[in-house]
């Protein structure tokens, strides 16, 4: 079975699995590609914020050796970001399934929805 980008190792990560990895203290980069106003409204703790439109200019600031989990509101923009990163040589990319909306609903109901 092929993954998200045609390879075998590329998958979407469910919200509860991201939370488990965070709780274990794994060395991962959580990348928020939403707009500034969205990030100001609600965010996953310790997420790095680079709006999707700014990602091409900021790509060199990302560590290619680390696992990067990308999220947006529902998962569409983050999927675009994952595809862009993959095309630019990043191998350890995952898309948060359902975005921060799913994370708030399934993992942390204290986070506001929008």
BELBEL-V441974 format. One record per residue. N is the residue number from 0. RES is the residue in one letter. PSI is psi in radians with two decimals (999 if undefined). OMEGA is omega in whole degrees, 0 to 359 (none if undefined). NEAR is the number of other C-alpha atoms within 10 Angstrom. Layout:
n=N res=RES psi=PSI omega=OMEGA near=NEAR
n=N res=RES psi=PSI omega=OMEGA near=NEAR
This chain:
n=0 res=X psi=2.41 omega=181 near=6
n=1 res=X psi=2.60 omega=181 near=10
n=2 res=X psi=-2.87 omega=187 near=11
n=3 res=X psi=-0.66 omega=184 near=15
n=4 res=X psi=0.36 omega=178 near=15
n=5 res=X psi=-0.21 omega=179 near=10
n=6 res=X psi=3.02 omega=182 near=10
n=7 res=X psi=-0.43 omega=186 near=10
n=8 res=X psi=-0.06 omega=185 near=15
n=9 res=X psi=2.13 omega=184 near=18
n=10 res=X psi=2.87 omega=168 near=18
n=11 res=X psi=2.53 omega=179 near=18
n=12 res=X psi=2.24 omega=178 near=17
n=13 res=X psi=2.66 omega=183 near=17
n=14 res=X psi=-0.74 omega=182 near=22
n=15 res=X psi=-0.55 omega=179 near=15
n=16 res=X psi=-0.67 omega=175 near=12
n=17 res=X psi=-0.80 omega=180 near=19
n=18 res=X psi=-0.74 omega=178 near=15
n=19 res=X psi=-0.75 omega=180 near=12
n=20 res=X psi=-0.68 omega=177 near=12
n=21 res=X psi=-0.78 omega=181 near=16
n=22 res=X psi=-0.54 omega=178 near=9
n=23 res=X psi=-0.19 omega=181 near=9
n=24 res=X psi=0.44 omega=180 near=9
n=25 res=X psi=2.58 omega=181 near=11
n=26 res=X psi=1.44 omega=181 near=11
n=27 res=X psi=2.73 omega=173 near=16
n=28 res=X psi=2.16 omega=175 near=18
n=29 res=X psi=2.05 omega=187 near=22
n=30 res=X psi=2.06 omega=179 near=23
n=31 res=X psi=2.02 omega=182 near=28
n=32 res=X psi=0.29 omega=179 near=27
n=33 res=X psi=3.01 omega=178 near=22
n=34 res=X psi=2.84 omega=182 near=16
n=35 res=X psi=-0.78 omega=183 near=12
n=36 res=X psi=-0.61 omega=179 near=8
n=37 res=X psi=-0.77 omega=180 near=15
n=38 res=X psi=-0.67 omega=179 near=19
n=39 res=X psi=-0.53 omega=182 near=9
n=40 res=X psi=-0.80 omega=182 near=11
n=41 res=X psi=2.51 omega=179 near=16
n=42 res=X psi=2.78 omega=174 near=21
n=43 res=X psi=2.33 omega=182 near=17
n=44 res=X psi=2.43 omega=177 near=8
n=45 res=X psi=0.24 omega=178 near=11
n=46 res=X psi=2.49 omega=174 near=17
n=47 res=X psi=2.31 omega=184 near=16
n=48 res=X psi=2.01 omega=172 near=19
n=49 res=X psi=1.83 omega=179 near=19
n=50 res=X psi=2.55 omega=184 near=21
n=51 res=X psi=-0.76 omega=182 near=18
n=52 res=X psi=-0.40 omega=181 near=13
n=53 res=X psi=-0.09 omega=184 near=12
n=54 res=X psi=-0.75 omega=179 near=17
n=55 res=X psi=-0.65 omega=180 near=14
n=56 res=X psi=-0.44 omega=185 near=9
n=57 res=X psi=0.00 omega=187 near=12
n=58 res=X psi=-0.60 omega=182 near=15
n=59 res=X psi=-0.25 omega=179 near=9
n=60 res=X psi=-0.08 omega=180 near=8
n=61 res=X psi=2.47 omega=181 near=15
n=62 res=X psi=1.95 omega=182 near=11
n=63 res=X psi=-0.32 omega=183 near=16
n=64 res=X psi=-0.24 omega=183 near=10
n=65 res=X psi=2.67 omega=172 near=14
n=66 res=X psi=2.27 omega=180 near=17
n=67 res=X psi=2.15 omega=177 near=22
n=68 res=X psi=2.08 omega=187 near=21
n=69 res=X psi=2.44 omega=176 near=29
n=70 res=X psi=2.77 omega=172 near=31
n=71 res=X psi=-2.61 omega=181 near=27
n=72 res=X psi=-0.96 omega=182 near=24
n=73 res=X psi=-0.12 omega=176 near=16
n=74 res=X psi=-0.02 omega=182 near=21
n=75 res=X psi=-0.90 omega=179 near=16
n=76 res=X psi=-0.64 omega=179 near=21
n=77 res=X psi=-0.57 omega=175 near=27
n=78 res=X psi=-0.73 omega=176 near=24
n=79 res=X psi=-0.73 omega=178 near=15
n=80 res=X psi=-0.74 omega=179 near=25
n=81 res=X psi=-0.77 omega=180 near=25
n=82 res=X psi=-0.74 omega=178 near=17
n=83 res=X psi=-0.83 omega=180 near=16
n=84 res=X psi=-0.73 omega=179 near=20
n=85 res=X psi=-0.76 omega=179 near=15
n=86 res=X psi=-0.38 omega=181 near=11
n=87 res=X psi=0.41 omega=170 near=12
n=88 res=X psi=0.07 omega=177 near=9
n=89 res=X psi=2.34 omega=184 near=19
n=90 res=X psi=-0.54 omega=188 near=17
n=91 res=X psi=1.18 omega=185 near=18
n=92 res=X psi=2.34 omega=173 near=25
n=93 res=X psi=2.59 omega=178 near=23
n=94 res=X psi=2.26 omega=178 near=29
n=95 res=X psi=1.98 omega=183 near=29
n=96 res=X psi=2.10 omega=179 near=23
n=97 res=X psi=-0.03 omega=177 near=21
n=98 res=X psi=-2.83 omega=182 near=23
n=99 res=X psi=-0.42 omega=177 near=27
n=100 res=X psi=-0.84 omega=179 near=23
n=101 res=X psi=-0.66 omega=179 near=20
n=102 res=X psi=-0.80 omega=180 near=25
n=103 res=X psi=-0.70 omega=182 near=19
n=104 res=X psi=-0.66 omega=188 near=15
n=105 res=X psi=-0.47 omega=189 near=12
n=106 res=X psi=-0.84 omega=186 near=17
n=107 res=X psi=1.47 omega=182 near=16
n=108 res=X psi=-0.09 omega=175 near=12
n=109 res=X psi=-0.29 omega=180 near=8
n=110 res=X psi=2.38 omega=180 near=16
n=111 res=X psi=2.54 omega=176 near=13
n=112 res=X psi=2.74 omega=175 near=14
n=113 res=X psi=999 omega=none near=9
